[in-house]
Amino acid sequence: MPKQEKEAPRFKGRISDWVLYNNHQLIAFNKPAGLSVQPDRSGDLALSQMGAAYTRTDLQAVNRLDRPVSGVVLMAKKARAQKQVGKQFEAGSVEKVYLAIVGERPPKDEDTLVNFLREKNHKNNKTEVAAEEGPDTRRAELHYKYLASGERYHLLEIRPKTGRKHQIRVQLAHLGCPLRGDTKYGFKRSNEGGVIDLHSWKLTFAHPVSGEAVELKAELPEGAVWEIAKEL
């Protein structure tokens, strides 16, 4: 009997179209922007619920993406797999590569950003860069590289070294380069559906059983703005 699939409201295709990787331990999806990884107050169907229906097993998210962000989301079918890969994330041994579209070109073509972040407003779900390190801050580090420009926008490769809440969004905004569509962090105009142009492109980790390197790569979102990245 074929696996039951659910149509994702407002999203193209079925969940099987989004599967990047699947075995007894793990499954990975190319999450569309605008879809929540876990159930939230909206009551909308979440990726974890759709994935559980597709695999017929409970799934636990190993990494998470903000709802407006697209790209690789890894989930575990077994608690042991979640724990082992989760330790790799905590140790910083997982390689994460994002692609970002911004309206302003950074002052340098390549740089490492280090900031101290604090959660500014729980109600508005917003993070800010603190002037200095403090008891309520967390260190955030990422490396960016300028890749290309279109008529109006610029493409950056982002490699976060830490995994803080809204880290890429707030650090790029603090640099003067907010993500296209990210009005929460300073971009002037929103995108349709409230999504932002940040894509979790690649994720590389060690398989929890074999120890072999696994590289996941998520196809870019559709849309003219992503034509700037078509040669990647």
C-alpha positions as CSV (number, residue, x, y, z in Angstrom):
1,M,0.0,0.0,0.0
2,P,1.5,3.4,-0.9
3,K,2.4,5.9,1.8
4,Q,-0.3,8.4,2.5
5,E,0.7,12.0,1.5
6,K,-0.9,15.3,2.4
7,E,-1.0,18.3,0.2
8,A,0.7,21.3,1.8
9,P,-1.6,24.3,1.7
10,R,-0.2,27.1,-0.4
11,F,2.8,25.1,-1.4
12,K,3.7,23.4,-4.6
13,G,3.6,19.6,-4.8
14,R,3.5,16.9,-2.3
15,I,5.9,16.2,0.6
16,S,7.5,13.4,-1.4
17,D,8.7,16.0,-3.8
18,W,10.7,17.7,-1.0
19,V,12.6,14.6,0.2
20,L,16.3,14.9,-0.1
21,Y,17.5,11.9,1.9
22,N,15.7,9.0,3.6
23,N,16.9,5.9,5.4
24,H,16.1,4.0,8.6
25,Q,17.6,6.7,10.8
26,L,17.0,10.0,9.2
27,I,14.9,11.9,6.6
28,A,15.7,15.3,5.2
29,F,13.4,17.7,3.3
30,N,13.8,20.8,1.2
31,K,11.3,22.9,3.2
32,P,9.4,25.6,1.3
33,A,9.6,29.1,2.7
34,G,6.5,29.9,4.7
35,L,6.0,26.4,6.2
36,S,6.7,25.9,9.9
37,V,9.0,23.1,10.9
38,Q,7.0,22.4,14.2
39,P,3.4,23.2,15.0
40,D,2.9,26.7,16.3
41,R,0.1,29.0,17.5
42,S,-1.2,29.5,13.9
43,G,-2.6,26.0,13.9
44,D,-1.3,25.5,10.3
45,L,0.0,22.1,9.3
46,A,3.7,21.8,10.0
47,L,6.5,19.9,8.2
48,S,7.0,17.6,11.2
49,Q,3.3,16.5,11.0
50,M,3.4,16.0,7.3
51,G,6.6,14.1,7.6
52,A,5.2,11.8,10.3
53,A,2.2,11.0,8.0
54,Y,4.5,10.3,5.1
55,T,6.9,8.1,7.0
56,R,4.3,6.6,9.4
57,T,6.6,7.3,12.3
58,D,7.1,10.1,14.8
59,L,9.9,12.5,13.7
60,Q,12.1,14.7,15.7
61,A,13.7,17.8,14.2
62,V,17.5,17.7,14.3
63,N,17.8,21.3,12.9
64,R,15.2,24.0,12.5
65,L,14.6,26.8,10.1
66,D,12.6,29.9,10.7
67,R,9.2,29.7,9.1
68,P,10.0,32.3,6.3
69,V,13.2,30.5,5.4
70,S,13.6,27.7,2.9
71,G,16.0,24.7,2.5
72,V,17.4,21.7,4.3
73,V,15.6,20.4,7.4
74,L,16.9,17.2,8.9
75,M,14.7,15.0,11.0
76,A,15.4,11.8,13.0
77,K,13.2,8.7,13.0
78,K,15.0,7.3,16.1
79,A,15.9,9.1,19.3
80,R,19.5,7.8,19.2
81,A,20.0,9.3,15.7
82,Q,18.6,12.6,16.9
83,K,20.9,12.6,19.9
84,Q,24.1,11.7,17.9
85,V,23.6,14.2,15.1
86,G,22.4,16.8,17.6
87,K,25.8,16.5,19.4
88,Q,27.5,17.3,16.1
89,F,25.5,20.5,15.8
90,E,26.4,21.4,19.4
91,A,30.0,20.7,18.8
92,G,30.0,22.8,15.6
93,S,31.2,20.0,13.4
94,V,28.2,20.2,11.0
95,E,28.9,22.3,8.0
96,K,26.0,24.6,7.2
97,V,25.9,26.7,4.0
98,Y,23.1,29.2,3.3
99,L,22.5,31.5,0.3
100,A,21.1,34.9,1.0
101,I,19.8,37.7,-1.2
102,V,20.3,41.2,0.1
103,G,19.5,44.7,-1.2
104,E,22.9,46.2,-0.2
105,R,26.3,44.9,-1.1
106,P,28.4,44.3,2.0
107,P,31.4,46.6,2.6
108,K,33.8,43.7,2.1
109,D,33.5,40.8,-0.3
110,E,34.3,38.4,2.4
111,D,34.4,38.7,6.2
112,T,33.7,37.0,9.5
113,L,31.1,38.6,11.7
114,V,31.1,38.2,15.5
115,N,28.3,39.7,17.5
116,F,26.6,39.2,20.9
117,L,22.9,38.7,20.5
118,R,20.0,39.1,23.0
119,E,16.4,38.3,22.7
120,K,14.9,41.8,22.6
121,N,11.2,41.1,22.6
122,H,9.6,37.8,23.4
123,K,6.2,38.9,22.2
124,N,7.5,40.1,18.8
125,N,10.0,37.2,18.5
126,K,12.9,39.5,17.7
127,T,16.6,39.4,18.5
128,E,19.0,42.3,18.6
129,V,22.8,42.9,18.6
130,A,24.1,44.0,22.0
131,A,26.7,46.7,22.3
132,E,28.9,44.3,24.3
133,E,28.9,40.9,25.9
134,G,26.7,40.5,28.9
135,P,24.9,37.9,31.1
136,D,21.9,38.0,28.8
137,T,23.8,37.7,25.5
138,R,25.0,34.8,23.3
139,R,28.0,34.9,21.0
140,A,27.2,34.6,17.3
141,E,29.7,34.0,14.5
142,L,29.3,33.6,10.8
143,H,31.4,33.9,7.7
144,Y,29.9,35.5,4.5
145,K,31.2,35.7,1.0
146,Y,29.9,37.8,-1.9
147,L,29.0,35.7,-4.9
148,A,27.2,37.8,-7.5
149,S,25.0,40.7,-8.3
150,G,21.8,41.2,-10.3
151,E,20.2,44.4,-11.4
152,R,18.9,45.2,-7.9
153,Y,20.1,42.5,-5.5
154,H,23.2,40.7,-4.3
155,L,23.9,37.1,-3.6
156,L,25.9,36.0,-0.5
157,E,27.1,32.6,0.7
158,I,26.7,32.4,4.5
159,R,28.5,29.8,6.7
160,P,27.3,30.2,10.3
161,K,29.7,28.9,13.0
162,T,27.1,29.1,15.7
163,G,23.3,28.5,15.7
164,R,21.6,31.4,17.4
165,K,18.0,32.5,17.0
166,H,17.6,34.6,13.9
167,Q,21.4,34.8,13.7
168,I,21.9,35.3,10.0
169,R,19.0,37.7,9.8
170,V,20.1,40.0,12.6
171,Q,23.8,39.9,11.8
172,L,23.3,40.8,8.2
173,A,20.9,43.5,9.2
174,H,23.4,44.9,11.7
175,L,26.0,45.0,8.8
176,G,23.5,47.1,6.8
177,C,22.5,44.3,4.5
178,P,19.1,43.0,5.6
179,L,17.7,40.1,3.7
180,R,15.3,40.8,0.9
181,G,11.7,40.6,2.3
182,D,12.8,40.6,6.0
183,T,10.9,43.7,7.2
184,K,11.3,42.5,10.8
185,Y,15.0,43.3,10.5
186,G,15.0,46.4,8.3
187,F,14.2,45.5,4.7
188,K,11.7,48.1,3.3
189,R,9.3,45.8,1.5
190,S,7.9,42.4,2.3
191,N,7.8,39.5,-0.1
192,E,4.6,37.7,-1.1
193,G,3.5,35.4,1.7
194,G,5.8,37.0,4.2
195,V,8.8,34.8,3.2
196,I,12.4,36.0,3.1
197,D,15.2,35.2,0.7
198,L,17.3,33.0,2.8
199,H,17.9,29.4,1.8
200,S,19.6,26.6,3.7
201,W,21.5,25.2,0.7
202,K,23.9,22.6,2.0
203,L,24.2,20.6,5.2
204,T,27.1,18.1,5.8
205,F,27.3,15.8,8.8
206,A,28.5,12.3,9.9
207,H,26.0,9.5,9.6
208,P,25.1,8.4,13.1
209,V,25.7,4.7,12.4
210,S,28.4,4.5,9.7
211,G,30.2,7.7,10.5
212,E,30.4,8.5,6.8
213,A,30.0,12.1,5.6
214,V,26.6,12.9,4.3
215,E,26.1,16.1,2.2
216,L,22.6,17.3,1.6
217,K,21.9,19.9,-1.0
218,A,18.5,21.7,-1.5
219,E,17.4,22.9,-4.9
220,L,16.9,26.7,-4.9
221,P,13.5,28.2,-4.6
222,E,11.6,29.2,-7.7
223,G,11.4,32.8,-8.6
224,A,13.1,35.4,-10.8
225,V,15.2,36.8,-7.9
226,W,17.0,33.4,-7.5
227,E,18.2,33.5,-11.2
228,I,21.2,35.3,-9.7
229,A,22.3,31.9,-8.3
230,K,21.5,29.7,-11.3
231,E,25.2,29.0,-12.1
232,L,25.9,27.5,-8.6
